[in-house]
């Protein structure tokens, strides 16, 4: 297949590109800057427009664009950027795919999303049928997924990948924690009792590929590992795999001083289950937290 990827330079996009090319697919990167390579095609997501011809020869699209949730403190301006960097580009892709569908060319679309949709839900088990939570991130994710509506209305098969915390040897979202653990300075956040929806980068890549190959799977899909785990257990497992202690808990007030409003989402509890993936027969390479910890610290 020929697959177009937005956000291709990020952690997930880079890994997905490597995997798709290794299995023989042709990968096209949508880039903001001027084109430098033959596999690149320029787009301007802020314009909320994409020429359908950019995607006309593709079989599928994976949209991973968007400003990092934890890259900066959440000022009002950056919160607007988090939202618009997702919805503007998604709207551009949606209208382009809708126009192609009207011409009889329907592409598969695996659209970026996040478990932030569910908000802080304590001990409540959550799957793809659970309603949105309350707060800023649920509002962002609801608008993000909603921006695909023009394509869905035109008959495009769209899957929304509600991705959890991605564990990676490169660090990913947990890079600061991994550095602290390396020097024996890390530990759980607060009491460590919150449920953390985790997935390894390898399984994230495999799951996206699986969805590209299974157009019958549409709507929200939770990309999280099958073993439910509390935040303290995940930190402890990673520390054990690194042969380091995890004895120094990070007090929530200190986390809020460093990270601002985003700290409340780090401390939130989301007991998310991958019901759709498991019911369709997807097999995880890293089905337990111990497997994941061994992989990222190998």
C-alpha positions as CSV (number, residue, x, y, z in Angstrom):
1,X,0.0,0.0,0.0
2,X,0.9,3.6,-0.2
3,X,0.3,5.3,3.1
4,X,0.4,9.1,3.8
5,X,1.5,10.1,7.3
6,X,1.2,13.5,9.0
7,X,3.3,14.0,12.0
8,X,5.8,11.6,10.5
9,X,8.8,13.1,12.4
10,X,7.4,12.3,15.8
11,X,8.1,9.2,18.0
12,X,5.1,7.2,16.7
13,X,5.4,8.5,13.1
14,X,9.1,7.6,12.8
15,X,8.5,4.1,14.1
16,X,5.5,3.5,11.9
17,X,7.4,4.7,8.8
18,X,10.2,2.2,9.5
19,X,7.7,-0.7,10.1
20,X,5.6,0.0,7.0
21,X,8.7,0.3,4.8
22,X,10.1,-2.9,6.2
23,X,7.0,-4.8,5.2
24,X,7.1,-3.4,1.7
25,X,4.7,-0.4,1.9
26,X,5.4,2.9,0.3
27,X,5.2,5.8,2.8
28,X,4.5,9.4,1.9
29,X,5.3,12.1,4.5
30,X,3.1,15.2,4.7
31,X,5.5,18.0,5.7
32,X,5.1,21.7,6.5
33,X,8.5,22.8,5.2
34,X,9.5,22.9,1.5
35,X,9.9,19.4,0.0
36,X,13.4,17.9,0.1
37,X,12.8,14.2,-0.6
38,X,10.8,12.3,-3.2
39,X,8.6,10.7,-0.6
40,X,7.6,14.1,0.8
41,X,4.5,16.3,0.0
42,X,4.0,19.7,1.4
43,X,0.9,20.8,3.2
44,X,-0.2,23.7,5.5
45,X,-2.5,22.3,8.2
46,X,-3.1,25.8,9.6
47,X,-4.8,26.8,6.4
48,X,-7.5,24.1,7.1
49,X,-7.2,23.0,3.4
50,X,-5.5,20.2,1.6
51,X,-5.5,19.7,-2.2
52,X,-7.1,16.2,-2.7
53,X,-4.6,15.5,-5.4
54,X,-1.9,15.2,-2.6
55,X,-3.6,12.0,-1.4
56,X,-5.2,10.8,-4.7
57,X,-2.6,8.0,-5.3
58,X,-2.6,6.8,-1.7
59,X,-4.4,3.8,-0.2
60,X,-4.5,5.1,3.4
61,X,-3.7,8.0,5.7
62,X,-2.4,8.0,9.3
63,X,-2.8,11.4,10.9
64,X,-0.4,11.9,13.9
65,X,0.0,15.7,13.7
66,X,-0.4,18.0,16.7
67,X,1.6,20.0,19.3
68,X,2.9,18.0,22.2
69,X,0.6,17.9,25.2
70,X,3.5,18.0,27.7
71,X,6.0,20.0,25.6
72,X,5.3,23.4,27.3
73,X,3.4,24.8,30.2
74,X,-0.3,25.2,29.5
75,X,-0.7,28.9,29.0
76,X,-4.0,30.0,27.4
77,X,-2.1,30.5,24.1
78,X,-0.6,27.1,24.2
79,X,-3.9,25.4,25.1
80,X,-5.4,27.0,22.0
81,X,-2.4,25.7,20.0
82,X,-2.9,22.1,21.3
83,X,-6.5,22.3,20.1
84,X,-6.0,24.0,16.7
85,X,-2.9,22.0,15.8
86,X,-5.1,18.9,15.8
87,X,-8.4,20.1,14.5
88,X,-7.2,22.3,11.7
89,X,-5.1,19.6,10.1
90,X,-7.7,17.0,10.7
91,X,-10.4,19.1,9.0
92,X,-8.1,19.6,6.0
93,X,-7.6,15.9,5.6
94,X,-11.2,15.2,6.2
95,X,-12.4,17.5,3.4
96,X,-9.8,16.3,1.0
97,X,-10.8,12.6,1.6
98,X,-14.5,13.5,1.3
99,X,-13.8,15.1,-2.1
100,X,-11.9,12.0,-3.2
101,X,-14.8,9.8,-1.9
102,X,-17.2,11.8,-4.0
103,X,-15.1,10.9,-7.0
104,X,-15.2,7.2,-6.1
105,X,-11.8,7.0,-4.4
106,X,-12.2,6.0,-0.7
107,X,-9.0,5.8,1.4
108,X,-8.6,4.2,4.8
109,X,-8.0,6.7,7.5
110,X,-6.5,6.0,10.9
111,X,-6.8,9.2,12.8
112,X,-4.9,10.3,15.9
113,X,-6.7,10.6,19.2
114,X,-5.9,10.0,22.9
115,X,-7.2,8.4,26.0
116,X,-7.5,11.9,27.3
117,X,-11.0,11.6,25.9
118,X,-12.1,9.8,29.2
119,X,-10.7,12.3,31.7
120,X,-10.0,11.4,35.3
121,X,-12.3,8.5,36.1
122,X,-10.9,6.9,39.2
123,X,-11.6,3.2,39.5
124,X,-14.2,3.1,36.7
125,X,-13.4,0.5,33.9
126,X,-13.4,2.2,30.5
127,X,-13.8,0.9,27.0
128,X,-14.7,2.4,23.6
129,X,-18.4,2.7,24.6
130,X,-17.7,4.9,27.6
131,X,-18.7,8.5,27.4
132,X,-16.3,11.5,27.4
133,X,-15.1,12.8,30.7
134,X,-15.0,16.4,31.9
135,X,-12.2,18.9,31.5
136,X,-9.9,20.4,28.9
137,X,-8.4,17.2,27.4
138,X,-11.8,15.5,26.9
139,X,-12.9,18.7,25.1
140,X,-9.8,18.7,22.9
141,X,-10.1,15.0,22.0
142,X,-13.9,15.3,21.3
143,X,-13.2,18.2,18.9
144,X,-10.3,16.3,17.3
145,X,-12.3,13.2,16.6
146,X,-15.3,15.3,15.5
147,X,-13.2,17.0,12.8
148,X,-13.2,13.8,10.8
149,X,-16.9,14.0,10.3
150,X,-16.9,15.3,6.6
151,X,-14.9,12.2,5.6
152,X,-17.1,9.8,7.6
153,X,-20.2,11.3,6.1
154,X,-18.8,10.7,2.7
155,X,-18.3,7.0,3.5
156,X,-14.6,7.0,4.4
157,X,-13.7,4.2,6.9
158,X,-12.2,6.1,9.9
159,X,-10.7,4.6,13.0
160,X,-9.8,7.0,15.9
161,X,-6.7,5.6,17.8
162,X,-7.2,6.7,21.4
163,X,-3.6,6.2,22.4
164,X,-2.4,5.8,26.0
165,X,1.0,6.5,27.5
166,X,3.6,5.2,24.9
167,X,6.5,3.4,26.5
168,X,9.7,3.5,24.4
169,X,13.4,2.9,24.7
170,X,13.8,6.5,23.4
171,X,11.8,7.7,26.4
172,X,8.8,9.2,24.8
173,X,6.4,10.9,27.3
174,X,8.3,9.2,30.2
175,X,11.8,10.4,29.2
176,X,12.2,12.6,32.3
177,X,11.2,9.8,34.6
178,X,13.5,7.3,32.9
179,X,16.4,9.7,33.4
180,X,15.6,10.1,37.1
181,X,15.3,6.3,37.5
182,X,18.6,5.8,35.8
183,X,20.3,7.8,38.6
184,X,18.2,6.2,41.3
185,X,16.2,9.4,41.9
186,X,12.8,8.5,40.6
187,X,9.6,7.1,42.0
188,X,5.9,7.1,41.8
189,X,3.9,10.3,41.5
190,X,2.0,10.9,44.7
191,X,0.7,7.6,46.1
192,X,1.0,5.9,42.7
193,X,-2.5,4.6,42.9
194,X,-3.8,6.1,39.6
195,X,-4.5,3.7,36.7
196,X,-2.2,4.4,33.8
197,X,-3.2,3.3,30.3
198,X,0.1,2.2,28.8
199,X,1.3,0.7,25.5
200,X,4.7,0.1,24.1
201,X,5.8,1.9,20.9
202,X,6.2,-1.4,19.2
203,X,2.6,-2.4,19.9
204,X,1.4,1.0,19.0
205,X,3.0,0.6,15.6
206,X,1.7,-2.9,15.1
207,X,-1.9,-1.8,16.2
208,X,-1.9,1.1,13.7
209,X,-0.7,-1.3,10.9
210,X,-3.4,-3.8,11.9
211,X,-6.1,-1.1,11.6
212,X,-4.8,0.0,8.2
213,X,-5.3,-3.7,7.1
214,X,-8.7,-4.0,8.7
215,X,-11.0,-1.4,7.2
216,X,-14.0,-3.0,8.9
217,X,-12.8,-1.6,12.3
218,X,-14.1,2.0,12.5
219,X,-14.8,4.5,15.3
220,X,-12.8,4.7,18.5
221,X,-10.1,2.1,19.2
222,X,-8.2,2.2,22.5
223,X,-4.5,1.6,21.9
224,X,-3.5,0.5,25.4
225,X,-1.9,-2.7,26.7
226,X,-4.2,-5.5,27.9
227,X,-2.8,-5.6,31.5
228,X,-4.3,-2.9,33.7
229,X,-1.7,-1.3,35.9
230,X,-1.4,1.4,38.4
231,X,1.1,4.2,38.0
232,X,3.2,3.0,40.9
233,X,3.4,-0.5,39.6
234,X,4.6,0.7,36.2
235,X,7.3,2.9,37.7
236,X,8.4,0.0,39.9
237,X,8.6,-2.4,37.0
238,X,10.7,-0.1,34.9
239,X,13.0,0.6,37.9
240,X,13.4,-3.1,38.5
241,X,14.2,-3.7,34.9
242,X,16.9,-1.0,35.1
243,X,18.2,-2.5,38.4
244,X,17.5,0.8,40.1
245,X,15.4,1.7,43.2
246,X,12.2,3.6,42.9
247,X,11.9,4.9,46.4
248,X,11.5,8.7,46.0
249,X,7.8,9.6,45.4
250,X,7.2,12.9,43.6
251,X,4.8,15.0,45.7
252,X,1.9,16.3,43.6
253,X,2.5,19.9,44.7
254,X,6.1,19.6,43.3
255,X,4.8,18.2,40.1
256,X,2.4,21.1,39.7
257,X,5.2,23.6,40.3
258,X,7.3,22.0,37.5
259,X,4.5,21.2,35.0
260,X,1.6,23.5,35.8
261,X,-1.9,22.5,34.9
262,X,-0.8,19.4,32.9
263,X,0.3,17.8,36.2
264,X,-3.4,17.2,37.1
265,X,-3.7,15.1,33.9
266,X,-0.5,13.1,34.8
267,X,-2.0,12.4,38.2
268,X,-5.4,11.4,36.8
269,X,-6.7,7.8,36.8
270,X,-7.9,6.1,33.6
271,X,-8.6,2.4,33.8
272,X,-8.8,1.9,30.0
273,X,-9.2,-1.4,28.3
274,X,-8.5,-2.3,24.6
275,X,-11.8,-4.0,24.0
276,X,-12.0,-3.4,20.2
277,X,-8.5,-4.7,19.5
278,X,-8.9,-7.8,21.6
279,X,-12.3,-8.7,20.2
280,X,-10.9,-8.4,16.7
281,X,-8.0,-10.8,17.5
282,X,-5.1,-8.3,17.7
283,X,-2.1,-9.9,19.5
284,X,0.1,-7.7,21.7
285,X,3.9,-8.3,21.6
286,X,4.1,-6.8,25.1
287,X,1.0,-7.9,27.0
288,X,2.3,-7.2,30.5
289,X,4.0,-4.3,32.3
290,X,6.9,-6.6,33.0
291,X,7.3,-7.4,29.3
292,X,7.1,-3.7,28.4
293,X,9.6,-2.7,31.1
294,X,12.1,-5.3,29.9
295,X,11.7,-4.1,26.3
296,X,12.2,-0.4,26.9
297,X,15.2,-1.0,29.2
298,X,16.9,-3.8,27.2
